[in-house]
Amino acid sequence: MVKDELLGRQLGSYRLVKILGHGAFGSVYLGKHFLLEHKPPVAIKILNTTLNTQEEVDRFFQEAVLLDELTHPNILPIFDANLYEDFPFFVTEYAPGGSL
């Protein structure tokens, strides 16, 4: 589900400025830091599912910690992970001009 109504909204420290794509698991937006204007843009992936139990929330944050530990030239670094109205989202480096 593309969440067009989220454009212009703020998730954490980032404002959603453009939709980059969507797929079966979520939608990806271009984000800009709402306060620190000189920070580079980021990619924000919002998953299409809500987390309904504390166990699901815990598992999501455990996965974020594991992703943060990964270091490889072909893996985008994760900057943040959080929830927006029970929808989980990840903030990663924005890598335009290619596909993964």
Secondary structure by P-SEA (a helix, b strand, c coil): ccccccccccccccccccccccccccccccccccccccccbbbbbbbccccccaaaaaaaaaaaaaaaacccccccccccccccccbbbbbccccccccc
